[in-house]
Amino acid sequence: MILAHPQKCVACHLCEGACSFQHEGAFQPARSRIFVHDFVDEAVYLPLACFHCSDAPCLSNCPTYAISRDAATGQVTVNDDRCIGCKMCLVACPFSVMGFHTAKNVSHNCDLCGGDPQCVKICTYDALEYADLEPVEWMVRIDVAESASGGAAVAGQGSGANA
């Protein structure tokens, strides 16, 4: 899982560029699988990628079963051949980290670059960290985030992340 340290993020968006280059062969941050949410007034920048939730709402809301969990790694993955582009997973994700590839008409999420996340490697500010953690339920993650922020709304919740 990719952990973010927003206090270290300077909103350079290099992580988005590295991700899109890894997956698309071009620097197209709109096609990234990591999204930096800019809260300019508060001077807070929050990079978010798929949390591979233990009770992944994207998985349970996919009408074609294109989203599954890898039994060995625990990662939530999208099968492009089964995805019909309905975007139900984008709606279901409470963190708005599911992306959509408009040219292919399929959803996508962070695949951790096969265990070598390029976003983490390029982040010179150490705002991103790759950690081998067990996925937790999404509601637990929201409760923790809200208690840490004093009850403020969770970043990214309700904002669409599609390209």
C-alpha positions in Angstrom: 0.0 0.0 0.0 1.2 3.5 -0.6 1.1 5.7 2.4 1.1 9.5 2.1 2.7 12.0 4.5 0.9 15.2 3.5 3.0 17.3 5.8 5.9 16.5 3.4 4.1 16.9 0.1 4.8 20.1 -1.9 2.3 19.4 -4.7 5.0 19.0 -7.4 2.8 16.3 -8.9 5.9 14.3 -10.0 4.3 11.2 -8.6 1.4 11.6 -11.1 3.8 12.0 -14.0 5.9 8.9 -12.9 2.8 6.8 -12.6 1.4 7.8 -16.0 4.8 7.3 -17.7 5.0 3.8 -16.1 1.5 2.8 -17.3 0.9 4.9 -20.4 4.5 5.5 -21.7 3.9 9.2 -21.6 3.7 12.0 -19.0 -0.1 12.4 -18.8 -0.9 13.0 -15.1 -4.6 12.8 -15.9 -4.1 9.1 -16.6 -2.3 8.6 -13.3 -3.4 6.1 -10.7 -2.3 8.4 -7.9 -4.0 11.7 -7.4 -2.7 14.7 -5.5 -5.5 16.7 -4.0 -4.5 20.4 -3.6 -6.0 22.3 -0.7 -4.3 25.6 -1.5 -6.0 27.8 1.1 -4.9 25.4 3.8 -1.5 24.7 2.2 -2.2 21.0 2.4 -1.5 18.6 -0.4 -2.7 15.0 -0.2 -1.5 12.3 -2.6 -4.0 9.4 -2.6 -3.8 6.0 -4.3 -6.0 2.9 -4.0 -6.0 1.6 -0.4 -7.1 -1.9 -1.6 -9.7 -1.9 1.2 -10.5 -5.2 2.8 -14.2 -4.6 2.1 -13.6 -2.8 -1.2 -16.8 -1.1 -2.3 -15.5 -0.9 -5.9 -15.3 -4.7 -6.0 -18.8 -5.3 -4.5 -20.4 -2.7 -6.8 -18.9 -4.0 -10.1 -21.8 -5.5 -12.1 -19.5 -7.5 -14.4 -17.1 -8.8 -11.7 -14.3 -7.1 -13.5 -12.8 -6.1 -10.1 -11.3 -8.8 -8.0 -8.8 -9.3 -5.2 -5.5 -11.1 -5.8 -5.5 -13.9 -3.2 -1.7 -13.8 -2.9 -1.1 -10.1 -2.6 -4.5 -8.8 -1.4 -4.5 -6.2 -4.1 -7.7 -5.1 -5.7 -7.3 -5.3 -9.5 -9.4 -4.5 -12.6 -9.7 -6.9 -15.5 -9.8 -4.7 -18.6 -11.4 -7.5 -20.6 -14.4 -7.7 -18.3 -14.8 -4.0 -17.5 -17.7 -2.4 -19.5 -16.8 1.2 -18.5 -20.0 1.8 -16.4 -18.0 3.7 -13.7 -19.9 2.2 -10.8 -16.6 1.6 -9.1 -15.8 5.3 -9.3 -19.0 6.1 -7.7 -18.6 3.4 -5.0 -15.0 4.4 -4.0 -15.3 6.5 -0.8 -11.8 7.9 -1.5 -12.3 8.8 -5.1 -9.1 7.0 -6.1 -10.5 4.8 -8.9 -9.5 6.3 -12.3 -11.0 5.9 -15.7 -9.1 5.5 -18.9 -11.2 7.2 -21.5 -9.3 5.9 -24.5 -9.7 2.3 -23.4 -13.1 2.9 -21.7 -12.1 1.0 -18.6 -11.5 1.8 -14.9 -8.2 1.5 -13.3 -6.6 1.7 -9.9 -3.1 1.7 -8.4 -1.4 -1.7 -9.1 1.6 -0.7 -7.0 3.7 -1.1 -10.1 4.2 -4.7 -9.4 5.8 -4.0 -6.0 8.1 -1.2 -7.2 5.9 1.9 -7.1 7.4 4.6 -9.4 5.6 7.4 -7.5 7.4 6.5 -4.3 10.8 6.3 -6.1 10.4 9.8 -7.7 9.2 11.5 -4.6 12.3 13.4 -3.4 10.4 14.8 -0.4 9.6 11.4 1.1 5.9 12.3 1.0 5.1 8.8 -0.2 6.0 5.5 1.4 5.5 1.9 0.2 4.4 -0.3 3.0 3.3 -3.9 3.2 0.2 -3.5 5.3 -3.0 -5.5 5.6 -6.0 -3.7 4.1 -8.5 -2.3 6.5 -12.2 -1.6 6.0 -12.9 1.7 4.3 -15.2 3.0 7.1 -12.5 2.5 9.7 -10.1 4.5 7.5 -12.6 7.3 7.3 -13.2 7.3 11.0 -9.5 7.5 11.7 -9.0 10.3 9.2 -11.9 12.3 10.6 -10.8 11.9 14.2 -7.3 13.0 13.2 -8.6 16.1 11.4 -11.0 17.1 14.2 -14.1 16.0 12.3 -13.4 17.7 9.0 -14.5 16.0 5.8 -12.2 13.4 4.3 -10.1 14.7 1.4 -11.2 13.4 -1.9 -14.5 12.1 -0.7 -17.2 12.9 -3.2 -14.8 14.4 -5.8 -14.5 12.4 -9.0 -11.1 11.2 -10.1 -11.4 10.3 -13.8 -9.4 11.1 -16.8 
